[in-house]
C-alpha cells in the first residue's frame, strides 16, 4: 500500500500505544526486564543523564551504523544506542573495570571471537570506529538481536538498566531525526521517560514519555505560535512543518515566537502530546533533508612502499 502524503510524527506523554506487533513485544520484554532481578553491570558505560536536548548522532557515525546494519541485518538504532551508552559516541574510550576496550567496549576474549577488519587495513582494531561498530553488529547478529533484542543487548552488557537504556535510545533514534540538534525533549520530568513507539503505515509514529501533571512543557522546536487554545499550542516551524502540542495549559499567545526548549505551559492531568505534521511528503528519520545517510566509503590501505 502506498504511504499517504501526510504523516504525523508525535510524542505522546502519558498514553501507551503500539507500533506494530514487534514494538508491543519489545515493550513487554522491557517491562519484564525492569521488574526482573537486577544483574550487576560489567562495564563502565556512560550514564544515561536524561538531558533536555537529545544529543544528535555524529553524521560520520550514522553511515557506519547503516552499513554495518545492512551487512549483518541488525537494527542500526541498537548499534547507535550501544555506542552512545558505552562510550558517548567514542568520546569516552577508557578501559572498563572488566577490561573492556575501544569504541564499543568489548572484552578482549569477545573481541578475539567476533572482531571484523571492516576498514580493510589488515588489522581488526577496537579503537577504529568502523571495525568496532561492524564487530558489534557481527556479535549482535550472532546473539539473535532481531528476534530477541533484549536478550542480545543483555548478552552485550549484563545489566538490565543498561539494556533498557540502549533499547530506549534505539526507540528514540527510530522515531525522530537523530542528526538535528534543533529538537528539544518536551518535558524535564522523566522518571521513566520512554515507554515506546506506536504507529504503523499511515498512522502516527509516537514516542511515549511518562510525565506528571503540572510540569513545564517545552517547545520541541523553534517556531511561531499560530494557535493557543485551552488545551494546546500550534507552532509554525517553517519548511511546511507544523508542531502541535496538546494536553497542556498554555502560557503563550498567538503570534509569539518561541525558541526550542522555551516553556509553552504546564501539563494537564490527562497527559501531553506533541505532533509534527508535514504536508506534501512523508516525514521520515532517513529523509535526505533530515537525516542523510551517505554511503560508507572505506579507503583501501596504502600500497607498501617500494
C-alpha positions as CSV (number, residue, x, y, z in Angstrom):
1,X,0.0,0.0,0.0
2,X,1.3,3.4,-0.9
3,X,2.1,5.6,2.1
4,X,-0.1,8.8,2.4
5,X,1.5,12.1,1.6
6,X,0.8,13.4,5.1
7,X,2.5,11.7,8.1
8,X,2.2,12.8,11.7
9,X,5.2,12.3,14.0
10,X,4.0,12.6,17.5
11,X,5.3,12.3,21.0
12,X,2.5,11.2,23.3
13,X,3.1,11.7,27.0
14,X,1.2,9.6,29.5
15,X,-0.5,7.3,27.0
16,X,0.8,3.9,25.9
17,X,0.4,2.9,22.2
18,X,1.7,0.1,20.0
19,X,3.9,0.4,16.9
20,X,3.1,-2.9,15.4
21,X,3.5,-6.3,16.9
22,X,7.2,-6.1,17.2
23,X,7.3,-2.9,19.2
24,X,4.5,-4.2,21.5
25,X,6.5,-7.3,22.2
26,X,9.7,-5.3,22.8
27,X,7.9,-3.0,25.3
28,X,6.5,-6.1,27.1
29,X,10.0,-7.5,27.3
30,X,11.3,-4.2,28.6
31,X,8.7,-4.3,31.3
32,X,9.7,-7.8,32.3
33,X,13.4,-6.8,32.3
34,X,12.6,-3.9,34.6
35,X,10.6,-6.0,37.1
36,X,13.1,-8.9,37.0
37,X,16.1,-9.4,39.1
38,X,18.9,-6.9,38.6
39,X,22.2,-8.1,37.3
40,X,25.3,-6.2,38.1
41,X,26.9,-4.3,35.3
42,X,30.2,-5.5,34.0
43,X,31.1,-2.2,32.2
44,X,31.7,1.4,32.8
45,X,29.1,2.6,30.3
46,X,28.4,6.3,30.2
47,X,25.4,7.2,32.5
48,X,22.1,8.0,30.8
49,X,21.6,11.5,32.0
50,X,18.2,12.3,30.5
51,X,19.2,15.6,29.0
52,X,16.6,18.1,27.9
53,X,18.2,18.2,24.4
54,X,18.5,14.8,22.7
55,X,22.2,14.6,21.6
56,X,22.5,14.3,17.8
57,X,24.3,11.3,16.4
58,X,27.5,12.4,14.7
59,X,26.8,12.1,11.0
60,X,30.1,10.3,10.2
61,X,29.0,7.5,12.6
62,X,25.5,7.2,11.2
63,X,26.7,6.0,7.9
64,X,28.8,3.3,9.6
65,X,25.8,2.1,11.6
66,X,23.7,1.8,8.5
67,X,26.5,0.0,6.6
68,X,27.0,-2.5,9.5
69,X,23.3,-2.9,9.8
70,X,22.9,-3.8,6.1
71,X,25.7,-6.3,6.2
72,X,24.6,-8.2,9.4
73,X,20.9,-7.5,9.3
74,X,20.7,-5.9,12.7
75,X,18.9,-2.7,13.8
76,X,21.2,0.3,13.2
77,X,19.4,2.0,16.1
78,X,20.6,-0.5,18.6
79,X,24.2,-0.1,17.4
80,X,23.8,3.6,17.9
81,X,22.3,3.1,21.3
82,X,25.1,0.9,22.4
83,X,27.7,3.3,21.1
84,X,26.1,6.2,22.9
85,X,25.8,4.4,26.3
86,X,29.2,2.7,26.1
87,X,31.5,5.5,25.0
88,X,29.4,8.6,24.3
89,X,30.0,8.1,20.5
90,X,33.7,7.5,21.1
91,X,34.3,10.4,23.4
92,X,35.0,8.2,26.5
93,X,37.4,5.4,25.5
94,X,38.8,4.5,28.9
95,X,39.3,0.8,29.7
96,X,36.5,-0.5,31.9
97,X,36.9,-2.3,35.2
98,X,36.3,-5.5,33.4
99,X,38.9,-4.8,30.8
100,X,36.5,-3.8,28.0
101,X,38.2,-1.6,25.4
102,X,37.5,0.5,22.3
103,X,34.6,2.3,20.7
104,X,32.1,-0.4,21.6
105,X,33.7,-1.7,24.8
106,X,34.5,-5.3,24.0
107,X,36.3,-7.6,26.5
108,X,39.4,-9.0,24.8
109,X,38.1,-12.6,24.6
110,X,34.9,-11.5,22.9
111,X,36.8,-9.2,20.6
112,X,39.0,-12.0,19.5
113,X,36.0,-14.2,18.7
114,X,33.9,-11.7,16.8
115,X,36.3,-9.0,15.5
116,X,35.9,-7.7,12.0
117,X,38.5,-5.8,9.9
118,X,35.8,-3.7,8.3
119,X,38.1,-0.9,7.0
120,X,40.4,-3.4,5.2
121,X,43.6,-2.2,6.7
122,X,44.7,-5.7,7.7
123,X,44.1,-5.1,11.4
124,X,40.8,-5.5,13.4
125,X,41.2,-2.6,15.8
126,X,38.8,-2.0,18.7
127,X,39.7,1.7,18.6
128,X,38.7,2.0,14.9
129,X,35.0,3.1,14.8
130,X,34.4,1.2,11.6
131,X,36.0,-2.1,12.9
132,X,34.3,-1.7,16.3
133,X,30.8,-1.0,15.0
134,X,30.9,-3.8,12.5
135,X,32.2,-6.1,15.2
136,X,29.3,-5.1,17.4
137,X,26.9,-5.8,14.5
138,X,28.5,-9.2,14.0
139,X,28.2,-10.0,17.7
140,X,24.5,-8.9,17.9
141,X,23.6,-10.9,14.8
142,X,25.2,-14.0,16.4
143,X,23.2,-13.4,19.6
144,X,19.9,-13.1,17.8
145,X,19.2,-9.4,18.2
146,X,16.5,-9.3,15.5
147,X,14.4,-11.9,17.3
148,X,15.3,-11.2,20.9
149,X,16.7,-7.6,21.2
150,X,16.5,-7.5,25.0
151,X,18.4,-10.8,25.4
152,X,21.0,-9.8,22.8
153,X,21.7,-6.4,24.5
154,X,21.8,-8.1,27.9
155,X,24.4,-10.5,26.5
156,X,26.4,-7.5,25.4
157,X,26.4,-6.0,28.9
158,X,24.8,-7.9,31.8
159,X,22.8,-5.1,33.3
160,X,19.0,-4.7,32.9
161,X,19.4,-0.9,33.4
162,X,22.0,-0.8,30.6
163,X,19.8,-2.9,28.2
164,X,16.8,-0.8,29.0
165,X,18.7,2.5,28.2
166,X,20.1,1.1,25.0
167,X,16.7,0.0,23.8
168,X,15.0,3.2,24.9
169,X,17.6,5.2,22.9
170,X,17.0,2.9,19.9
171,X,13.3,3.7,20.1
172,X,14.0,7.5,20.0
173,X,16.6,7.2,17.2
174,X,14.0,5.3,15.1
175,X,11.2,7.8,15.7
176,X,12.9,11.2,15.2
177,X,15.8,12.9,13.4
178,X,19.0,11.7,15.0
179,X,21.1,14.3,13.4
180,X,19.4,17.6,14.2
181,X,20.4,19.5,17.3
182,X,17.3,21.7,17.0
183,X,14.8,19.3,18.6
184,X,14.3,19.5,22.3
185,X,12.7,17.0,24.6
186,X,9.3,18.4,25.6
187,X,9.4,17.7,29.3
188,X,12.0,17.8,32.1
189,X,10.1,15.3,34.2
190,X,11.5,11.9,33.1
191,X,11.1,9.4,35.9
192,X,10.6,6.6,33.4
193,X,10.9,8.5,30.2
194,X,10.3,6.4,27.2
195,X,7.6,3.8,27.1
196,X,7.9,3.0,23.5
197,X,6.8,3.9,20.0
198,X,3.5,3.4,18.3
199,X,2.3,3.9,14.8
200,X,2.0,2.0,11.5
201,X,1.7,2.7,7.8
202,X,-0.4,5.8,7.6
203,X,-0.7,6.2,11.3
204,X,1.1,8.5,13.8
205,X,4.6,7.4,15.0
206,X,4.9,8.2,18.7
207,X,7.4,8.1,21.4
208,X,5.6,7.8,24.7
209,X,7.0,9.6,27.7
210,X,5.7,9.5,31.2
211,X,5.3,12.9,32.9
212,X,3.5,14.4,35.9
213,X,0.7,16.9,35.8
214,X,1.8,20.4,36.3
215,X,5.3,20.0,34.9
216,X,6.6,22.5,32.3
217,X,6.0,21.6,28.7
218,X,8.6,22.9,26.3
219,X,8.5,23.8,22.6
220,X,10.2,20.9,20.8
221,X,11.4,23.3,18.1
222,X,11.7,27.0,17.5
223,X,8.6,28.4,15.8
224,X,5.8,31.0,15.8
225,X,2.6,30.3,17.8
226,X,-0.3,30.1,15.3
227,X,-2.8,29.0,17.9
228,X,-3.1,28.8,21.6
229,X,-6.2,27.2,22.9
230,X,-7.3,26.0,26.4
231,X,-5.7,22.6,25.7
232,X,-2.8,23.1,23.3
233,X,-0.4,25.1,21.2
234,X,0.3,25.1,17.5
235,X,3.7,26.2,16.1
236,X,4.7,27.0,12.6
237,X,8.3,26.0,12.4
238,X,8.9,26.7,8.7
239,X,9.5,24.5,5.7
240,X,5.9,23.3,5.7
241,X,6.2,21.8,9.1
242,X,3.7,22.4,12.0
243,X,4.1,21.3,15.6
244,X,1.0,20.7,17.7
245,X,1.5,20.2,21.4
246,X,-1.7,19.3,23.3
247,X,-2.9,18.4,26.8
248,X,-1.3,21.5,28.4
249,X,-2.4,24.8,29.8
250,X,-0.7,27.4,27.5
251,X,1.3,30.4,28.8
252,X,1.9,31.7,25.3
253,X,-0.2,33.7,22.8
254,X,-0.8,33.7,19.1
255,X,2.0,35.4,17.1
256,X,4.6,34.8,19.8
257,X,8.0,33.4,18.6
258,X,9.3,30.7,20.9
259,X,12.7,29.1,21.0
260,X,13.3,25.3,21.2
261,X,13.1,24.5,24.9
262,X,11.1,27.5,25.8
263,X,8.1,26.8,28.1
264,X,4.8,26.7,26.4
265,X,2.7,25.9,29.5
266,X,2.1,23.2,32.1
267,X,1.0,19.6,31.6
268,X,-2.7,18.9,32.4
269,X,-3.8,15.8,34.2
270,X,-4.6,13.9,31.0
271,X,-1.0,13.9,29.7
272,X,0.6,15.9,26.9
273,X,1.2,15.1,23.3
274,X,3.4,16.8,20.7
275,X,2.9,16.1,17.0
276,X,4.9,17.2,13.9
277,X,2.9,17.4,10.7
278,X,4.4,17.8,7.2
279,X,2.5,18.5,4.1
280,X,3.4,17.0,0.7
281,X,5.8,14.2,1.6
282,X,6.1,11.6,4.3
283,X,8.2,12.7,7.2
284,X,10.9,10.1,7.9
285,X,14.0,10.0,10.1
286,X,16.0,9.0,7.0
287,X,14.7,11.5,4.5
288,X,17.5,13.3,2.8
289,X,17.0,16.8,4.2
290,X,16.5,15.5,7.8
291,X,19.0,12.6,8.4
292,X,21.2,11.9,5.4
293,X,22.9,8.6,5.4
294,X,25.7,8.9,2.8
295,X,27.3,5.7,1.5
296,X,30.1,4.3,3.5
297,X,33.4,4.9,1.7
298,X,36.3,2.9,3.0
299,X,39.6,3.9,1.5
300,X,41.9,0.9,0.6
301,X,45.0,0.5,2.6
302,X,48.0,2.3,1.1
303,X,50.3,0.3,-1.1
304,X,53.6,-0.8,0.5
305,X,56.5,1.5,-0.2
306,X,58.6,0.1,-3.0
